[in-house]
Amino acid sequence: CLSIAFLYGSALLFAMHGATILAVSRYGGEREIEQMLDRGTALERAALFWRWTM
């Protein structure tokens, strides 16, 4: 029963992460996703976005 809860929790986290990337991509985040090696501003924007939404 607990493992099912963890499975749903991880799926929810993954969906929230994807939604964050989609929301950040409106502000030009998809360009940095293409250049994933250079962990740049998209990550910082996503972190700021999460801070504001929380």
mmCIF entry with sequence, helices, sheets and N, C-alpha, C, O atoms, coordinates in Angstrom:
data_MODEL
# 
_entry.id   MODEL 
# 
_entity.id                         1 
_entity.type                       polymer 
_entity.pdbx_number_of_molecules   1 
# 
_entity_poly.entity_id                      1 
_entity_poly.type                           'polypeptide(L)' 
_entity_poly.nstd_linkage                   no 
_entity_poly.nstd_monomer                   no 
_entity_poly.pdbx_seq_one_letter_code       CLSIAFLYGSALLFAMHGATILAVSRYGGEREIEQMLDRGTALERAALFWRWTM 
_entity_poly.pdbx_seq_one_letter_code_can   CLSIAFLYGSALLFAMHGATILAVSRYGGEREIEQMLDRGTALERAALFWRWTM 
_entity_poly.pdbx_strand_id                 A 
# 
loop_
_entity_poly_seq.entity_id 
_entity_poly_seq.num 
_entity_poly_seq.mon_id 
_entity_poly_seq.hetero 
1 1  CYS n 
1 2  LEU n 
1 3  SER n 
1 4  ILE n 
1 5  ALA n 
1 6  PHE n 
1 7  LEU n 
1 8  TYR n 
1 9  GLY n 
1 10 SER n 
1 11 ALA n 
1 12 LEU n 
1 13 LEU n 
1 14 PHE n 
1 15 ALA n 
1 16 MET n 
1 17 HIS n 
1 18 GLY n 
1 19 ALA n 
1 20 THR n 
1 21 ILE n 
1 22 LEU n 
1 23 ALA n 
1 24 VAL n 
1 25 SER n 
1 26 ARG n 
1 27 TYR n 
1 28 GLY n 
1 29 GLY n 
1 30 GLU n 
1 31 ARG n 
1 32 GLU n 
1 33 ILE n 
1 34 GLU n 
1 35 GLN n 
1 36 MET n 
1 37 LEU n 
1 38 ASP n 
1 39 ARG n 
1 40 GLY n 
1 41 THR n 
1 42 ALA n 
1 43 LEU n 
1 44 GLU n 
1 45 ARG n 
1 46 ALA n 
1 47 ALA n 
1 48 LEU n 
1 49 PHE n 
1 50 TRP n 
1 51 ARG n 
1 52 TRP n 
1 53 THR n 
1 54 MET n 
# 
_struct_asym.id          A 
_struct_asym.entity_id   1 
# 
loop_
_struct_conf.conf_type_id 
_struct_conf.id 
_struct_conf.pdbx_PDB_helix_id 
_struct_conf.beg_label_comp_id 
_struct_conf.beg_label_asym_id 
_struct_conf.beg_label_seq_id 
_struct_conf.pdbx_beg_PDB_ins_code 
_struct_conf.end_label_comp_id 
_struct_conf.end_label_asym_id 
_struct_conf.end_label_seq_id 
_struct_conf.pdbx_end_PDB_ins_code 
_struct_conf.beg_auth_comp_id 
_struct_conf.beg_auth_asym_id 
_struct_conf.beg_auth_seq_id 
_struct_conf.end_auth_comp_id 
_struct_conf.end_auth_asym_id 
_struct_conf.end_auth_seq_id 
_struct_conf.pdbx_PDB_helix_class 
_struct_conf.details 
_struct_conf.pdbx_PDB_helix_length 
HELX_P HELX_P1 AA1 LEU A 2  ? SER A 25 ? LEU A 2  SER A 25 1 ? 24 
HELX_P HELX_P2 AA2 GLY A 29 ? GLU A 34 ? GLY A 29 GLU A 34 1 ? 6  
HELX_P HELX_P3 AA3 THR A 41 ? THR A 53 ? THR A 41 THR A 53 1 ? 13 
# 
_struct_conf_type.id          HELX_P 
_struct_conf_type.criteria    ? 
_struct_conf_type.reference   ? 
# 
loop_
_atom_site.group_PDB 
_atom_site.id 
_atom_site.type_symbol 
_atom_site.label_atom_id 
_atom_site.label_alt_id 
_atom_site.label_comp_id 
_atom_site.label_asym_id 
_atom_site.label_entity_id 
_atom_site.label_seq_id 
_atom_site.pdbx_PDB_ins_code 
_atom_site.Cartn_x 
_atom_site.Cartn_y 
_atom_site.Cartn_z 
_atom_site.occupancy 
_atom_site.B_iso_or_equiv 
_atom_site.pdbx_formal_charge 
_atom_site.auth_seq_id 
_atom_site.auth_comp_id 
_atom_site.auth_asym_id 
_atom_site.auth_atom_id 
_atom_site.pdbx_PDB_model_num 
ATOM 1   N N  . CYS A 1 1  ? 0.835  -1.201 0.000   1.00 0.00 ? 1  CYS A N  1 
ATOM 2   C CA . CYS A 1 1  ? 0.000  0.000  0.000   1.00 0.00 ? 1  CYS A CA 1 
ATOM 3   C C  . CYS A 1 1  ? 0.877  1.261  0.000   1.00 0.00 ? 1  CYS A C  1 
ATOM 4   O O  . CYS A 1 1  ? 0.594  2.234  -0.699  1.00 0.00 ? 1  CYS A O  1 
ATOM 5   N N  . LEU A 1 2  ? 1.944  1.215  0.802   1.00 0.00 ? 2  LEU A N  1 
ATOM 6   C CA . LEU A 1 2  ? 2.835  2.374  0.876   1.00 0.00 ? 2  LEU A CA 1 
ATOM 7   C C  . LEU A 1 2  ? 3.573  2.588  -0.444  1.00 0.00 ? 2  LEU A C  1 
ATOM 8   O O  . LEU A 1 2  ? 3.800  3.724  -0.859  1.00 0.00 ? 2  LEU A O  1 
ATOM 9   N N  . SER A 1 3  ? 3.945  1.485  -1.100  1.00 0.00 ? 3  SER A N  1 
ATOM 10  C CA . SER A 1 3  ? 4.670  1.619  -2.368  1.00 0.00 ? 3  SER A CA 1 
ATOM 11  C C  . SER A 1 3  ? 3.785  2.250  -3.437  1.00 0.00 ? 3  SER A C  1 
ATOM 12  O O  . SER A 1 3  ? 4.272  2.987  -4.294  1.00 0.00 ? 3  SER A O  1 
ATOM 13  N N  . ILE A 1 4  ? 2.489  1.963  -3.389  1.00 0.00 ? 4  ILE A N  1 
ATOM 14  C CA . ILE A 1 4  ? 1.566  2.580  -4.347  1.00 0.00 ? 4  ILE A CA 1 
ATOM 15  C C  . ILE A 1 4  ? 1.501  4.085  -4.112  1.00 0.00 ? 4  ILE A C  1 
ATOM 16  O O  . ILE A 1 4  ? 1.447  4.869  -5.060  1.00 0.00 ? 4  ILE A O  1 
ATOM 17  N N  . ALA A 1 5  ? 1.506  4.481  -2.839  1.00 0.00 ? 5  ALA A N  1 
ATOM 18  C CA . ALA A 1 5  ? 1.491  5.910  -2.520  1.00 0.00 ? 5  ALA A CA 1 
ATOM 19  C C  . ALA A 1 5  ? 2.762  6.583  -3.023  1.00 0.00 ? 5  ALA A C  1 
ATOM 20  O O  . ALA A 1 5  ? 2.715  7.693  -3.554  1.00 0.00 ? 5  ALA A O  1 
ATOM 21  N N  . PHE A 1 6  ? 3.906  5.904  -2.854  1.00 0.00 ? 6  PHE A N  1 
ATOM 22  C CA . PHE A 1 6  ? 5.162  6.475  -3.356  1.00 0.00 ? 6  PHE A CA 1 
ATOM 23  C C  . PHE A 1 6  ? 5.157  6.555  -4.877  1.00 0.00 ? 6  PHE A C  1 
ATOM 24  O O  . PHE A 1 6  ? 5.678  7.509  -5.455  1.00 0.00 ? 6  PHE A O  1 
ATOM 25  N N  . LEU A 1 7  ? 4.566  5.548  -5.529  1.00 0.00 ? 7  LEU A N  1 
ATOM 26  C CA . LEU A 1 7  ? 4.480  5.551  -6.991  1.00 0.00 ? 7  LEU A CA 1 
ATOM 27  C C  . LEU A 1 7  ? 3.657  6.742  -7.470  1.00 0.00 ? 7  LEU A C  1 
ATOM 28  O O  . LEU A 1 7  ? 4.061  7.461  -8.384  1.00 0.00 ? 7  LEU A O  1 
ATOM 29  N N  . TYR A 1 8  ? 2.492  6.945  -6.839  1.00 0.00 ? 8  TYR A N  1 
ATOM 30  C CA . TYR A 1 8  ? 1.662  8.085  -7.219  1.00 0.00 ? 8  TYR A CA 1 
ATOM 31  C C  . TYR A 1 8  ? 2.359  9.406  -6.914  1.00 0.00 ? 8  TYR A C  1 
ATOM 32  O O  . TYR A 1 8  ? 2.242  10.364 -7.679  1.00 0.00 ? 8  TYR A O  1 
ATOM 33  N N  . GLY A 1 9  ? 3.082  9.460  -5.801  1.00 0.00 ? 9  GLY A N  1 
ATOM 34  C CA . GLY A 1 9  ? 3.792  10.677 -5.445  1.00 0.00 ? 9  GLY A CA 1 
ATOM 35  C C  . GLY A 1 9  ? 4.878  11.021 -6.441  1.00 0.00 ? 9  GLY A C  1 
ATOM 36  O O  . GLY A 1 9  ? 5.043  12.181 -6.818  1.00 0.00 ? 9  GLY A O  1 
ATOM 37  N N  . SER A 1 10 ? 5.626  10.002 -6.871  1.00 0.00 ? 10 SER A N  1 
ATOM 38  C CA . SER A 1 10 ? 6.696  10.269 -7.836  1.00 0.00 ? 10 SER A CA 1 
ATOM 39  C C  . SER A 1 10 ? 6.116  10.651 -9.194  1.00 0.00 ? 10 SER A C  1 
ATOM 40  O O  . SER A 1 10 ? 6.677  11.493 -9.894  1.00 0.00 ? 10 SER A O  1 
ATOM 41  N N  . ALA A 1 11 ? 4.991  10.032 -9.568  1.00 0.00 ? 11 ALA A N  1 
ATOM 42  C CA . ALA A 1 11 ? 4.348  10.408 -10.832 1.00 0.00 ? 11 ALA A CA 1 
ATOM 43  C C  . ALA A 1 11 ? 3.857  11.851 -10.772 1.00 0.00 ? 11 ALA A C  1 
ATOM 44  O O  . ALA A 1 11 ? 3.962  12.594 -11.747 1.00 0.00 ? 11 ALA A O  1 
ATOM 45  N N  . LEU A 1 12 ? 3.319  12.240 -9.615  1.00 0.00 ? 12 LEU A N  1 
ATOM 46  C CA . LEU A 1 12 ? 2.856  13.616 -9.441  1.00 0.00 ? 12 LEU A CA 1 
ATOM 47  C C  . LEU A 1 12 ? 4.020  14.593 -9.506  1.00 0.00 ? 12 LEU A C  1 
ATOM 48  O O  . LEU A 1 12 ? 3.913  15.652 -10.124 1.00 0.00 ? 12 LEU A O  1 
ATOM 49  N N  . LEU A 1 13 ? 5.142  14.237 -8.863  1.00 0.00 ? 13 LEU A N  1 
ATOM 50  C CA . LEU A 1 13 ? 6.330  15.090 -8.911  1.00 0.00 ? 13 LEU A CA 1 
ATOM 51  C C  . LEU A 1 13 ? 6.827  15.248 -10.341 1.00 0.00 ? 13 LEU A C  1 
ATOM 52  O O  . LEU A 1 13 ? 7.192  16.344 -10.765 1.00 0.00 ? 13 LEU A O  1 
ATOM 53  N N  . PHE A 1 14 ? 6.839  14.122 -11.093 1.00 0.00 ? 14 PHE A N  1 
ATOM 54  C CA . PHE A 1 14 ? 7.291  14.175 -12.480 1.00 0.00 ? 14 PHE A CA 1 
ATOM 55  C C  . PHE A 1 14 ? 6.378  15.076 -13.309 1.00 0.00 ? 14 PHE A C  1 
ATOM 56  O O  . PHE A 1 14 ? 6.850  15.852 -14.140 1.00 0.00 ? 14 PHE A O  1 
ATOM 57  N N  . ALA A 1 15 ? 5.064  14.968 -13.078 1.00 0.00 ? 15 ALA A N  1 
ATOM 58  C CA . ALA A 1 15 ? 4.111  15.803 -13.814 1.00 0.00 ? 15 ALA A CA 1 
ATOM 59  C C  . ALA A 1 15 ? 4.291  17.274 -13.455 1.00 0.00 ? 15 ALA A C  1 
ATOM 60  O O  . ALA A 1 15 ? 4.199  18.141 -14.324 1.00 0.00 ? 15 ALA A O  1 
ATOM 61  N N  . MET A 1 16 ? 4.548  17.561 -12.178 1.00 0.00 ? 16 MET A N  1 
ATOM 62  C CA . MET A 1 16 ? 4.756  18.935 -11.759 1.00 0.00 ? 16 MET A CA 1 
ATOM 63  C C  . MET A 1 16 ? 6.034  19.494 -12.366 1.00 0.00 ? 16 MET A C  1 
ATOM 64  O O  . MET A 1 16 ? 6.090  20.664 -12.745 1.00 0.00 ? 16 MET A O  1 
ATOM 65  N N  . HIS A 1 17 ? 7.063  18.649 -12.456 1.00 0.00 ? 17 HIS A N  1 
ATOM 66  C CA . HIS A 1 17 ? 8.317  19.085 -13.069 1.00 0.00 ? 17 HIS A CA 1 
ATOM 67  C C  . HIS A 1 17 ? 8.106  19.413 -14.549 1.00 0.00 ? 17 HIS A C  1 
ATOM 68  O O  . HIS A 1 17 ? 8.603  20.422 -15.048 1.00 0.00 ? 17 HIS A O  1 
ATOM 69  N N  . GLY A 1 18 ? 7.362  18.546 -15.240 1.00 0.00 ? 18 GLY A N  1 
ATOM 70  C CA . GLY A 1 18 ? 7.065  18.795 -16.646 1.00 0.00 ? 18 GLY A CA 1 
ATOM 71  C C  . GLY A 1 18 ? 6.252  20.062 -16.841 1.00 0.00 ? 18 GLY A C  1 
ATOM 72  O O  . GLY A 1 18 ? 6.496  20.829 -17.772 1.00 0.00 ? 18 GLY A O  1 
ATOM 73  N N  . ALA A 1 19 ? 5.272  20.283 -15.946 1.00 0.00 ? 19 ALA A N  1 
ATOM 74  C CA . ALA A 1 19 ? 4.457  21.494 -16.036 1.00 0.00 ? 19 ALA A CA 1 
ATOM 75  C C  . ALA A 1 19 ? 5.301  22.734 -15.773 1.00 0.00 ? 19 ALA A C  1 
ATOM 76  O O  . ALA A 1 19 ? 5.075  23.784 -16.374 1.00 0.00 ? 19 ALA A O  1 
ATOM 77  N N  . THR A 1 20 ? 6.273  22.611 -14.874 1.00 0.00 ? 20 THR A N  1 
ATOM 78  C CA . THR A 1 20 ? 7.166  23.744 -14.603 1.00 0.00 ? 20 THR A CA 1 
ATOM 79  C C  . THR A 1 20 ? 7.985  24.079 -15.838 1.00 0.00 ? 20 THR A C  1 
ATOM 80  O O  . THR A 1 20 ? 8.139  25.250 -16.186 1.00 0.00 ? 20 THR A O  1 
ATOM 81  N N  . ILE A 1 21 ? 8.516  23.046 -16.508 1.00 0.00 ? 21 ILE A N  1 
ATOM 82  C CA . ILE A 1 21 ? 9.302  23.281 -17.724 1.00 0.00 ? 21 ILE A CA 1 
ATOM 83  C C  . ILE A 1 21 ? 8.427  23.933 -18.790 1.00 0.00 ? 21 ILE A C  1 
ATOM 84  O O  . ILE A 1 21 ? 8.870  24.844 -19.490 1.00 0.00 ? 21 ILE A O  1 
ATOM 85  N N  . LEU A 1 22 ? 7.176  23.462 -18.913 1.00 0.00 ? 22 LEU A N  1 
ATOM 86  C CA . LEU A 1 22 ? 6.279  24.058 -19.898 1.00 0.00 ? 22 LEU A CA 1 
ATOM 87  C C  . LEU A 1 22 ? 5.970  25.509 -19.557 1.00 0.00 ? 22 LEU A C  1 
ATOM 88  O O  . LEU A 1 22 ? 5.919  26.361 -20.444 1.00 0.00 ? 22 LEU A O  1 
ATOM 89  N N  . ALA A 1 23 ? 5.763  25.791 -18.272 1.00 0.00 ? 23 ALA A N  1 
ATOM 90  C CA . ALA A 1 23 ? 5.456  27.165 -17.874 1.00 0.00 ? 23 ALA A CA 1 
ATOM 91  C C  . ALA A 1 23 ? 6.662  28.071 -18.081 1.00 0.00 ? 23 ALA A C  1 
ATOM 92  O O  . ALA A 1 23 ? 6.516  29.216 -18.510 1.00 0.00 ? 23 ALA A O  1 
ATOM 93  N N  . VAL A 1 24 ? 7.857  27.561 -17.777 1.00 0.00 ? 24 VAL A N  1 
ATOM 94  C CA . VAL A 1 24 ? 9.069  28.360 -17.939 1.00 0.00 ? 24 VAL A CA 1 
ATOM 95  C C  . VAL A 1 24 ? 9.385  28.554 -19.420 1.00 0.00 ? 24 VAL A C  1 
ATOM 96  O O  . VAL A 1 24 ? 9.975  29.564 -19.804 1.00 0.00 ? 24 VAL A O  1 
ATOM 97  N N  . SER A 1 25 ? 8.991  27.582 -20.257 1.00 0.00 ? 25 SER A N  1 
ATOM 98  C CA . SER A 1 25 ? 9.308  27.684 -21.684 1.00 0.00 ? 25 SER A CA 1 
ATOM 99  C C  . SER A 1 25 ? 8.596  28.863 -22.326 1.00 0.00 ? 25 SER A C  1 
ATOM 100 O O  . SER A 1 25 ? 9.029  29.348 -23.371 1.00 0.00 ? 25 SER A O  1 
ATOM 101 N N  . ARG A 1 26 ? 7.513  29.332 -21.722 1.00 0.00 ? 26 ARG A N  1 
ATOM 102 C CA . ARG A 1 26 ? 6.875  30.539 -22.253 1.00 0.00 ? 26 ARG A CA 1 
ATOM 103 C C  . ARG A 1 26 ? 7.779  31.750 -22.104 1.00 0.00 ? 26 ARG A C  1 
ATOM 104 O O  . ARG A 1 26 ? 7.675  32.702 -22.877 1.00 0.00 ? 26 ARG A O  1 
ATOM 105 N N  . TYR A 1 27 ? 8.666  31.721 -21.113 1.00 0.00 ? 27 TYR A N  1 
ATOM 106 C CA . TYR A 1 27 ? 9.581  32.844 -20.890 1.00 0.00 ? 27 TYR A CA 1 
ATOM 107 C C  . TYR A 1 27 ? 10.962 32.557 -21.463 1.00 0.00 ? 27 TYR A C  1 
ATOM 108 O O  . TYR A 1 27 ? 11.957 33.095 -20.976 1.00 0.00 ? 27 TYR A O  1 
ATOM 109 N N  . GLY A 1 28 ? 11.036 31.705 -22.504 1.00 0.00 ? 28 GLY A N  1 
ATOM 110 C CA . GLY A 1 28 ? 12.306 31.446 -23.160 1.00 0.00 ? 28 GLY A CA 1 
ATOM 111 C C  . GLY A 1 28 ? 13.109 30.336 -22.523 1.00 0.00 ? 28 GLY A C  1 
ATOM 112 O O  . GLY A 1 28 ? 14.321 30.271 -22.730 1.00 0.00 ? 28 GLY A O  1 
ATOM 113 N N  . GLY A 1 29 ? 12.483 29.459 -21.753 1.00 0.00 ? 29 GLY A N  1 
ATOM 114 C CA . GLY A 1 29 ? 13.220 28.380 -21.109 1.00 0.00 ? 29 GLY A CA 1 
ATOM 115 C C  . GLY A 1 29 ? 13.582 27.256 -22.055 1.00 0.00 ? 29 GLY A C  1 
ATOM 116 O O  . GLY A 1 29 ? 14.525 26.509 -21.793 1.00 0.00 ? 29 GLY A O  1 
ATOM 117 N N  . GLU A 1 30 ? 12.840 27.117 -23.168 1.00 0.00 ? 30 GLU A N  1 
ATOM 118 C CA . GLU A 1 30 ? 13.109 25.986 -24.064 1.00 0.00 ? 30 GLU A CA 1 
ATOM 119 C C  . GLU A 1 30 ? 14.444 26.135 -24.775 1.00 0.00 ? 30 GLU A C  1 
ATOM 120 O O  . GLU A 1 30 ? 15.024 25.136 -25.201 1.00 0.00 ? 30 GLU A O  1 
ATOM 121 N N  . ARG A 1 31 ? 14.948 27.361 -24.914 1.00 0.00 ? 31 ARG A N  1 
ATOM 122 C CA . ARG A 1 31 ? 16.266 27.520 -25.533 1.00 0.00 ? 31 ARG A CA 1 
ATOM 123 C C  . ARG A 1 31 ? 17.344 26.947 -24.638 1.00 0.00 ? 31 ARG A C  1 
ATOM 124 O O  . ARG A 1 31 ? 18.301 26.348 -25.128 1.00 0.00 ? 31 ARG A O  1 
ATOM 125 N N  . GLU A 1 32 ? 17.203 27.122 -23.320 1.00 0.00 ? 32 GLU A N  1 
ATOM 126 C CA . GLU A 1 32 ? 18.207 26.580 -22.415 1.00 0.00 ? 32 GLU A CA 1 
ATOM 127 C C  . GLU A 1 32 ? 18.045 25.078 -22.252 1.00 0.00 ? 32 GLU A C  1 
ATOM 128 O O  . GLU A 1 32 ? 19.015 24.384 -21.947 1.00 0.00 ? 32 GLU A O  1 
ATOM 129 N N  . ILE A 1 33 ? 16.826 24.560 -22.451 1.00 0.00 ? 33 ILE A N  1 
ATOM 130 C CA . ILE A 1 33 ? 16.634 23.110 -22.366 1.00 0.00 ? 33 ILE A CA 1 
ATOM 131 C C  . ILE A 1 33 ? 17.406 22.437 -23.493 1.00 0.00 ? 33 ILE A C  1 
ATOM 132 O O  . ILE A 1 33 ? 17.953 21.349 -23.312 1.00 0.00 ? 33 ILE A O  1 
ATOM 133 N N  . GLU A 1 34 ? 17.452 23.092 -24.670 1.00 0.00 ? 34 GLU A N  1 
ATOM 134 C CA . GLU A 1 34 ? 18.242 22.533 -25.773 1.00 0.00 ? 34 GLU A CA 1 
ATOM 135 C C  . GLU A 1 34 ? 19.724 22.523 -25.428 1.00 0.00 ? 34 GLU A C  1 
ATOM 136 O O  . GLU A 1 34 ? 20.447 21.621 -25.851 1.00 0.00 ? 34 GLU A O  1 
ATOM 137 N N  . GLN A 1 35 ? 20.185 23.502 -24.672 1.00 0.00 ? 35 GLN A N  1 
ATOM 138 C CA . GLN A 1 35 ? 21.598 23.550 -24.262 1.00 0.00 ? 35 GLN A CA 1 
ATOM 139 C C  . GLN A 1 35 ? 21.706 23.041 -22.827 1.00 0.00 ? 35 GLN A C  1 
ATOM 140 O O  . GLN A 1 35 ? 22.095 23.786 -21.927 1.00 0.00 ? 35 GLN A O  1 
ATOM 141 N N  . MET A 1 36 ? 21.362 21.776 -22.617 1.00 0.00 ? 36 MET A N  1 
ATOM 142 C CA . MET A 1 36 ? 21.243 21.247 -21.264 1.00 0.00 ? 36 MET A CA 1 
ATOM 143 C C  . MET A 1 36 ? 22.582 21.181 -20.550 1.00 0.00 ? 36 MET A C  1 
ATOM 144 O O  . MET A 1 36 ? 22.620 21.181 -19.319 1.00 0.00 ? 36 MET A O  1 
ATOM 145 N N  . LEU A 1 37 ? 23.690 21.123 -21.297 1.00 0.00 ? 37 LEU A N  1 
ATOM 146 C CA . LEU A 1 37 ? 25.001 21.012 -20.654 1.00 0.00 ? 37 LEU A CA 1 
ATOM 147 C C  . LEU A 1 37 ? 25.321 22.252 -19.838 1.00 0.00 ? 37 LEU A C  1 
ATOM 148 O O  . LEU A 1 37 ? 26.005 22.179 -18.818 1.00 0.00 ? 37 LEU A O  1 
ATOM 149 N N  . ASP A 1 38 ? 24.813 23.408 -20.303 1.00 0.00 ? 38 ASP A N  1 
ATOM 150 C CA . ASP A 1 38 ? 25.179 24.671 -19.680 1.00 0.00 ? 38 ASP A CA 1 
ATOM 151 C C  . ASP A 1 38 ? 24.054 25.056 -18.720 1.00 0.00 ? 38 ASP A C  1 
ATOM 152 O O  . ASP A 1 38 ? 23.198 25.861 -19.088 1.00 0.00 ? 38 ASP A O  1 
ATOM 153 N N  . ARG A 1 39 ? 24.026 24.508 -17.502 1.00 0.00 ? 39 ARG A N  1 
ATOM 154 C CA . ARG A 1 39 ? 22.872 24.639 -16.607 1.00 0.00 ? 39 ARG A CA 1 
ATOM 155 C C  . ARG A 1 39 ? 22.639 26.097 -16.281 1.00 0.00 ? 39 ARG A C  1 
ATOM 156 O O  . ARG A 1 39 ? 23.165 26.627 -15.302 1.00 0.00 ? 39 ARG A O  1 
ATOM 157 N N  . GLY A 1 40 ? 21.844 26.733 -17.116 1.00 0.00 ? 40 GLY A N  1 
ATOM 158 C CA . GLY A 1 40 ? 21.768 28.180 -17.023 1.00 0.00 ? 40 GLY A CA 1 
ATOM 159 C C  . GLY A 1 40 ? 20.491 28.697 -16.423 1.00 0.00 ? 40 GLY A C  1 
ATOM 160 O O  . GLY A 1 40 ? 20.012 28.224 -15.392 1.00 0.00 ? 40 GLY A O  1 
ATOM 161 N N  . THR A 1 41 ? 19.953 29.692 -17.107 1.00 0.00 ? 41 THR A N  1 
ATOM 162 C CA . THR A 1 41 ? 18.914 30.506 -16.501 1.00 0.00 ? 41 THR A CA 1 
ATOM 163 C C  . THR A 1 41 ? 17.581 29.790 -16.415 1.00 0.00 ? 41 THR A C  1 
ATOM 164 O O  . THR A 1 41 ? 16.760 30.140 -15.567 1.00 0.00 ? 41 THR A O  1 
ATOM 165 N N  . ALA A 1 42 ? 17.332 28.793 -17.268 1.00 0.00 ? 42 ALA A N  1 
ATOM 166 C CA . ALA A 1 42 ? 16.041 28.102 -17.210 1.00 0.00 ? 42 ALA A CA 1 
ATOM 167 C C  . ALA A 1 42 ? 15.873 27.416 -15.864 1.00 0.00 ? 42 ALA A C  1 
ATOM 168 O O  . ALA A 1 42 ? 14.780 27.402 -15.298 1.00 0.00 ? 42 ALA A O  1 
ATOM 169 N N  . LEU A 1 43 ? 16.959 26.847 -15.354 1.00 0.00 ? 43 LEU A N  1 
ATOM 170 C CA . LEU A 1 43 ? 16.896 26.182 -14.054 1.00 0.00 ? 43 LEU A CA 1 
ATOM 171 C C  . LEU A 1 43 ? 16.612 27.199 -12.960 1.00 0.00 ? 43 LEU A C  1 
ATOM 172 O O  . LEU A 1 43 ? 15.806 26.948 -12.064 1.00 0.00 ? 43 LEU A O  1 
ATOM 173 N N  . GLU A 1 44 ? 17.276 28.351 -13.035 1.00 0.00 ? 44 GLU A N  1 
ATOM 174 C CA . GLU A 1 44 ? 17.044 29.381 -12.023 1.00 0.00 ? 44 GLU A CA 1 
ATOM 175 C C  . GLU A 1 44 ? 15.621 29.925 -12.122 1.00 0.00 ? 44 GLU A C  1 
ATOM 176 O O  . GLU A 1 44 ? 14.977 30.188 -11.106 1.00 0.00 ? 44 GLU A O  1 
ATOM 177 N N  . ARG A 1 45 ? 15.131 30.094 -13.364 1.00 0.00 ? 45 ARG A N  1 
ATOM 178 C CA . ARG A 1 45 ? 13.759 30.559 -13.535 1.00 0.00 ? 45 ARG A CA 1 
ATOM 179 C C  . ARG A 1 45 ? 12.778 29.549 -12.979 1.00 0.00 ? 45 ARG A C  1 
ATOM 180 O O  . ARG A 1 45 ? 11.789 29.923 -12.350 1.00 0.00 ? 45 ARG A O  1 
ATOM 181 N N  . ALA A 1 46 ? 13.047 28.257 -13.208 1.00 0.00 ? 46 ALA A N  1 
ATOM 182 C CA . ALA A 1 46 ? 12.156 27.222 -12.689 1.00 0.00 ? 46 ALA A CA 1 
ATOM 183 C C  . ALA A 1 46 ? 12.163 27.223 -11.166 1.00 0.00 ? 46 ALA A C  1 
ATOM 184 O O  . ALA A 1 46 ? 11.117 27.058 -10.538 1.00 0.00 ? 46 ALA A O  1 
ATOM 185 N N  . ALA A 1 47 ? 13.346 27.408 -10.566 1.00 0.00 ? 47 ALA A N  1 
ATOM 186 C CA . ALA A 1 47 ? 13.430 27.444 -9.104  1.00 0.00 ? 47 ALA A CA 1 
ATOM 187 C C  . ALA A 1 47 ? 12.667 28.645 -8.558  1.00 0.00 ? 47 ALA A C  1 
ATOM 188 O O  . ALA A 1 47 ? 11.953 28.532 -7.561  1.00 0.00 ? 47 ALA A O  1 
ATOM 189 N N  . LEU A 1 48 ? 12.818 29.798 -9.213  1.00 0.00 ? 48 LEU A N  1 
ATOM 190 C CA . LEU A 1 48 ? 12.085 30.986 -8.774  1.00 0.00 ? 48 LEU A CA 1 
ATOM 191 C C  . LEU A 1 48 ? 10.586 30.792 -8.940  1.00 0.00 ? 48 LEU A C  1 
ATOM 192 O O  . LEU A 1 48 ? 9.795  31.189 -8.084  1.00 0.00 ? 48 LEU A O  1 
ATOM 193 N N  . PHE A 1 49 ? 10.202 30.166 -10.071 1.00 0.00 ? 49 PHE A N  1 
ATOM 194 C CA . PHE A 1 49 ? 8.791  29.889 -10.328 1.00 0.00 ? 49 PHE A CA 1 
ATOM 195 C C  . PHE A 1 49 ? 8.208  29.018 -9.221  1.00 0.00 ? 49 PHE A C  1 
ATOM 196 O O  . PHE A 1 49 ? 7.098  29.267 -8.750  1.00 0.00 ? 49 PHE A O  1 
ATOM 197 N N  . TRP A 1 50 ? 8.965  27.986 -8.804  1.00 0.00 ? 50 TRP A N  1 
ATOM 198 C CA . TRP A 1 50 ? 8.470  27.115 -7.736  1.00 0.00 ? 50 TRP A CA 1 
ATOM 199 C C  . TRP A 1 50 ? 8.396  27.854 -6.419  1.00 0.00 ? 50 TRP A C  1 
ATOM 200 O O  . TRP A 1 50 ? 7.471  27.633 -5.637  1.00 0.00 ? 50 TRP A O  1 
ATOM 201 N N  . ARG A 1 51 ? 9.362  28.736 -6.157  1.00 0.00 ? 51 ARG A N  1 
ATOM 202 C CA . ARG A 1 51 ? 9.300  29.501 -4.909  1.00 0.00 ? 51 ARG A CA 1 
ATOM 203 C C  . ARG A 1 51 ? 8.060  30.380 -4.878  1.00 0.00 ? 51 ARG A C  1 
ATOM 204 O O  . ARG A 1 51 ? 7.413  30.516 -3.840  1.00 0.00 ? 51 ARG A O  1 
ATOM 205 N N  . TRP A 1 52 ? 7.730  30.980 -6.026  1.00 0.00 ? 52 TRP A N  1 
ATOM 206 C CA . TRP A 1 52 ? 6.547  31.834 -6.059  1.00 0.00 ? 52 TRP A CA 1 
ATOM 207 C C  . TRP A 1 52 ? 5.272  31.017 -5.944  1.00 0.00 ? 52 TRP A C  1 
ATOM 208 O O  . TRP A 1 52 ? 4.325  31.441 -5.282  1.00 0.00 ? 52 TRP A O  1 
ATOM 209 N N  . THR A 1 53 ? 5.231  29.835 -6.589  1.00 0.00 ? 53 THR A N  1 
ATOM 210 C CA . THR A 1 53 ? 3.989  29.056 -6.536  1.00 0.00 ? 53 THR A CA 1 
ATOM 211 C C  . THR A 1 53 ? 3.797  28.407 -5.174  1.00 0.00 ? 53 THR A C  1 
ATOM 212 O O  . THR A 1 53 ? 2.661  28.221 -4.739  1.00 0.00 ? 53 THR A O  1 
ATOM 213 N N  . MET A 1 54 ? 4.880  28.059 -4.493  1.00 0.00 ? 54 MET A N  1 
ATOM 214 C CA . MET A 1 54 ? 4.737  27.498 -3.154  1.00 0.00 ? 54 MET A CA 1 
ATOM 215 C C  . MET A 1 54 ? 4.396  28.627 -2.201  1.00 0.00 ? 54 MET A C  1 
ATOM 216 O O  . MET A 1 54 ? 4.227  28.394 -1.004  1.00 0.00 ? 54 MET A O  1 
# 
